[in-house]
Amino acid sequence: MVERVKTGIPGFDEILNGGIPKRNVVLLSGGPGTGKSIFGTQFLWNGLHLGEGGVYVALEEHPVQVRVNMRQFGWDVRQFEAEGKFAVVDAFTGGVGEAAKKEKYVLKDPDDVNELVDVLRTAIKEINAQRVVVDSVSTLYLTRPAVARSIVLQLKKVLSGMGTTSILVSQVSVTERGFGGPGVEHAADGIVRLDLDEVDGELVRSMIIWKMRGTAHSMKRHIFNITDKGIIVYPDKVLKTKRYYLVSE
């Protein structure tokens, strides 16, 4: 039997046959406005209510803004932080600013992957985290795409090795066909692609599970919505659209 981690995102576990296989590192890829950060924080929030500690690595947004964004969905993590069950790793500010001085886990150099790994390892250990979200991993190799795969593998070694089930958010442009960096699709255990398409003059959100090691999963493109309570996936609603993704060999 495959040990699974339930995301708690309505409809998603259903199209994944019950959840993400434990210790898997999942690449959550998509363009702007597709709901990647919401998906990641919802995954962490639901884990907290199952007694599973969580760590959120903020690479693209101020940690204060991360908490504000979560509260908009009713996900107030302050109590969990106070209890040592949740942590935000500040990989954004470089420790600059009054708010940043109050953060517990801070990278002095947000571009230093080795420092990120060290701080992340400490946070996972102290929180006893079982879930981790890195948002977004593509920030680490934006200017040097050649190292994309090695960075994802480096993170995977730590995340899987410490027993966590993780989501690496990956930014792609609206027209980009890949998953956010050369070779990253081979390094990750799973790939979930979120998209926003114009259909009959209306924007429609959809997702497809490109791959997931350790489990069978739906091969269809499912429609989802972002509500005031987070993401809802509709297993019975399929979007038929022509999309072609370029996957590196």
N, C-alpha and C positions, 0 to 999 in steps of 0.2 A: 504493500500500500504506500502510495506517495503521501508524505506529510505535506499538508497545504497550509498556506496563510491566507485567510479570508480578507479581502480588501474591504469588505463591508459596503462597497459602492453598488447601489441597487442595479441588478441586471448584469454587472460585469463578471462576478464570480460564476454566474450561470453559463456564460459563453466560454468560460475557462474551466468548465467541469469541476467547479468547487473552490477555486482559488489558485494563487501562485504557488508552485512547488517551493518548499522551504529552502532558503539560502540562494535562491535564484537572484541574479542581477538583471533587472529589466530596463531596457532602453525605452523611454517614453518620448516618442519623437513627434514633432508637429510644428506648424507655422504659428505666427502670432495670433493670439485671440482664440486658440483652439481649446484652451482649458487645461493645459499641462500642469501648471502650478496648483490649480484647484484639485486636480486628480491626486497629485502628490500629497498635499496637505490633508485631503480627505482620507487618504490611505493611512496617514499617521494618526489622525484624530480617532478614526475607528479602532485602530490598534490600541490606543490609550484606554479605550473603554473595554477592551478585552484583557487589560492588564499587561499589555506589551509596550515597553518603553520605546520612545522614538527620538531620532535625531534628524534635524533639518539643516542642511548646509546651504546657506544663503550666499550665492556667488554673484547674483545679479540685482539684488534688492537689499535695502537696509533692513536689518533684523527687526527694527521697530515696525516698519511697514509690513513685514511678513506677518507679524502678530495682528496688526490692524486688519489686513486682508482676511485672515482666518476668522476674526471676530464678526466680520460681515456675514458669515454663514452660521454664526452662533458657536463657533469653535474657539472658545476662550481657553488658551493653554496656560495662563498664569498660575493657576493652582497646581497643575501638573509639573510646571517648572519648579515651583516652591517645594514640591514633594520629591524632586530629583528624578522624575519619570520622563521628562521631556527636555530637550535642549536645542537651542539654535546655535549653530557654528557660524560665527561672523567671518565670512571670507570675502566681504564686500568693502568694509570701511578702512581696513588697515589700521584699525584702532584710533582713527581720527574722529574727534567730536565728543561732546559730553555724553551722549547716549551710548556711544561705542565703549566708553570707559566702564560702563556698568555691565557690559557683556562678560560672561564667564569664559567662553571659548572664542578666542580671537586670533586670526592670522595676521601677523605683522606684514607679510608679503603675500597678498592674495594670488599672485601668479606662481608661487612656489608650491609645486605639487607635493614635494617631500614634506614640507611643513604642514600642508593640508592633511596628508596621510597621518602624520604624528598627532595632530590636534583631533582629528576624527577618531583615531584609535583610542585616545584618552576619553573623549566624550562617550563613545560606545561603551567602554569599560565602566565608567563612573555611573552612567545612566542605566546600565545593563540593558542596552537597547536591542530590540529584536527587529526594528524597522528603521530604515534610513532612506532619506530622499536627498539627492544632490541636485540643486537647481541653480543654474543648469551646467551640466558637465561640459558642454560645448564651449563655454567661456574659457576653459582651461587650454583649449587648443585652437581657438579661433584664428590666431595669427600664425599658427604652425600646424596645419592639418596633417602633416606627415607623421606627427607623434600621437594622433588621435587614438589609434588602436592600442598603443602601448600604455597610454594614460588610463584608458578604460580597463585594461588588463591589470594595471597596478592597483586601481581602486577595487576591482573585483577580488583580487587576492586578499585584500584586507577585509572587505565586506563579507564575502563568503566564509573566509577563514575565521572570522569572529562570530559566525552563526547568524548574521542578520539577513533579512530578505529586503532587497533594496530596489529603489527606482532611481535611475539616472535620467533626468530630464534633458532632452536634446533639442536644440533650436534648429529649425530649418527655414529657409525662405519660402514664400508662398509658392514659387515655381519649382523649388528644388525637389528632385525625385528620390534622393537617397534618404539616409536616416541621421545625417548630421556629422559626417566625418568619415574618411576612407577607412574601411576595415572594421568600423565599430560594430557592425551587424554580426561579425564573426566572433567578436570578443564577448558580446552580451549573451546571456542565457535566453532572454526573451526580448521581443520587440513588439511594442504596441504603437501604432501610428494613429494620431488624431488629425482630422482634416476638417476644413471649412470650405464647402463648395456652393457655388451659386446654381440653384436648380429652379428653373421657371421664375427667375427674377427674385428668388428668396435664398438667403444663406442657410445652409443646412449643415449641422455638425454630424460627423460620423467617425467611427473608429474601426480598425481592423487589427486583429492579432496576427502579426506577420510570422512569428515563431514563438514557441515556448517549450524549452527543454523539460522533459519529464512528464508531459501531459498532452493528451489530445485536446483540441480546442476548436471553436467555431472558425470556419474558413470564410465567413461572410462579413460584409461591411455593414456594421450595425449603426443605426441612428442613435444619437444621445442628445440630451438637453442639459443645460446648466440652469438650475433652479436656485431659489434662495436657501436651499438646504444642501446644495452641492450638485454633483453630477448624477444623472439617472440614465442608465443604458437600457435600450429597448431590444431585448433578444429577438422579438418577433417582427421588428421593423428593419428591413434591409434596404440600403441605398444602392441602386444600380447606376454606376457611373464609370466612365472609362478613365482609368488612371494607370500610368505606367511608371514603375520605380526602377531606377538604375542601381543595381547592387554590384559592388566591386567584387572581383574574383579573388 
